[in-house]
């Protein structure tokens, strides 16, 4: 196996070196659980481990990073902020994760950092031609044009970790057939694919009235009925902002325009994606609402291994419900289609505005309804410009944050992003 990039070949004579970014968050912790599970199976069968975790990165939780490093015998670490008491070779500062990716040889980088701060490390991994198990949708939303261009140029596979994109990718296996071992995003879908549909649980506020949604408290918005996720993603799910970001992500991963993308509310979270073919046949991917399944699919592609998630029993579930989303109650979803049509820096602006607005909501500075209002207003007021380099992305990110900070009357410092150092 080449020491500078992943080959996608899960030959059992080779151990794949993995860097996990966002190792102390929900996806990062579950990724480490999946790796431990798969390696334990290999140990039981007296074969070499599938994975060797060679680097871990976190935001500010040094205690959790320290515990993960000890549990998985990892020396190379990165911490964006916090103390420097963790064991091993610790990089600190806002560019620590990027430095980790550039300095430590790996075959696969798991991008589980939340928000815009994860983008520089994703760009670095793509520049180095390393496969990326992508859970950081903001990287594609803010800089999809650059990241996908690099991935295509350097041969980097963007292996989707989001359950919906993983579901879409797996449903496409019916089309790619024997080419499943090569058909990893970014790929272009031909005219034989009429439309793809991502499902959304509807979040914690799906059954509330319009006024109840607008006035919802953090406790109400965080009470997701089916998924266990971090606070930022859970709030985005409640506003359907998460689905807007996922639409943009799907557009980049599978080279789709807005007219070939759709969303259905599916509260059971069992069907994750549909692919409608030109002959109107529809193929869906189903699975229990457990993120360890799409994580493992990305890690072990193109092979399948026994997993940790529970077996799906449709008989026990009994029914699967679907409904059209209410774009008036959840305007952020409509912004997803708009970002695809506008392209350029619109995604960076929207994502930045949303990050500041979500934090303001969690700080109880604004009602829930203002989060989507501010995010949608940002792309209208700030507008969209072509992306020629990362400088354009950074500038758009800063403008989106400044817009929300000004609207809230908070100091400009609140509009800074923490990714450049």
Residue, then its C-alpha position, 0 to 999 in steps of 0.5 A: x500500500x502506498x504510504x501517501x494515499x489510500x488505495x481503497x484496497x482492503x487487502x487483509x495483508x495490509x493495515x490501513x493507517x487512519x487519522x481521526x479528526x474530531x475524535x472527541x465528538x459524536x462521530x469521532x467516538x463512534x468511529x473509534x468504536x467501529x475501528x476497535x470492533x473491527x480490529x477485535x474481530x481480526x484479533x479473534x481470527x488471528x489476522x492483522x488488524x484492519x486499521x492503525x489509528x496514527x493520529x487524533x485531533x480535537x477542538x478543546x476537550x483535552x481530557x477526552x483526547x488524552x483518554x482516546x489517545x491512551x485507549x487507542x495507543x496514539x501518540x500524534x495528537x492535535x488540539x485546537x485550543x486548551x492545555x498542553x498536558x496530553x501525552x505524545x506529540x501534541x500540536x496546538x493552535x487553530x491549524x493543529x488538525x491541518x498540521x497533523x494531516x500534513x505531517x503524519x502519513x496516513x491512508x485515510x483521514x476521517x473528517x468528523x470535525x464540526x463546522x468550517x474549522x474542519x475545512x483546512x484539514x480536508x483541503x490538506x488531505x485532498x492535496x495529499x491524495x489521501x482518501x477522506x471518510x467525510x462527515x464534515x459536510x461544511x467542507x463541501x458546502x463552503x468550498x465544494x468547488x475547490x475540494x472536489x476539484x482537488x479530489x478529482x485531480x489527486x485521486x482522492x475518494x470522498x467516502x460519505x459518512x452522513x447516513x443519507x449520502x452513504x445510503x445514496x451511494x449504496x443505492x447506486x450500487x444497483x446501477x454500478x454493479x460490479x464497479x462498486x469497488x471503483x464507484x466512490x465519490x466524487x462521481x458524475x451520474x448520467x441521464x439514467x439517474x432521473x432523481x435522488x431523494x434524501x430523507x429527513x427525520x424532521x427533527x425534534x420540532x416536526x409536529x409543532x405549530x409554526x409559532x411553537x417552532x419559532x419560540x422553541x427552547x434549546x432543550x426542545x430543539x435538542x430532543x431528537x426522537x431518533x438520532x443521537x448527535x452533537x448539539x450543533x448537528x441536532x439544532x441544524x436537524x431541527x431547523x432542516x438546515x442540516x438537510x439543506x447542507x446535505x443537499x449541497x453536499x450531494x450536489x458536489x459528491x454526485x455532480x447533481x443539479x437542484x432539479x435532480x435532488x429532493x427531500x422527504x420527511x421520514x420520521x422513522x429514519x429507516x429509509x435514508x435515500x432513494x434513487x429513481x432511475x430513468x425507467x422510474x424504478x426506485x431503489x432505496x437504502x434502509x438501515x437502523x438509525x445508527x451512525x456506526x453503519x455508515x461510518x463502517x461502510x466508509x471505513x471498509x469500502x469496498x468490502x462489507x464486515x459484520x457491524x455493531x448496529x442492531x439488525x433492522x426488523x421491518x416487522x417490528x417497525x410496522x410502518x414507514x411514513x413519508x411527507x413533503x417538507x413544509x418550506x414555509x415553516x422550515x425556510x432553511x431547506x429551500x436555501x439548500x436548493x438556492x445555494x446549489x443554483x447560485x454556487x460560488x461563495x453562497x454556501x460559505x456565507x450561509x454556513x458561517x451565518x448559521x454557525x453564529x446564529x446557532x451559537x446565539x440560540x444555544x446561548x439563549x440570545x435569540x429564539x429558534x426561528x431567528x436561526x433560519x431567518x438570519x442564515x437565509x438573509x445572509x445569502x440574500x444580503x451578502x450575495x455570492x461571488x466566484x471561488x478562485x481560491x481559499x481566500x475567497x472562501x475565507x472572505x465569504x465566511x467572514x462576511x457571513x459571520x459579520x452579517x449575523x454579528x451586526x444583526x444581533x448587535x454583538x462585537x465583531x470578534x464574535x464573527x471571527x472564524x477559528x480555522x486560520x490561526 
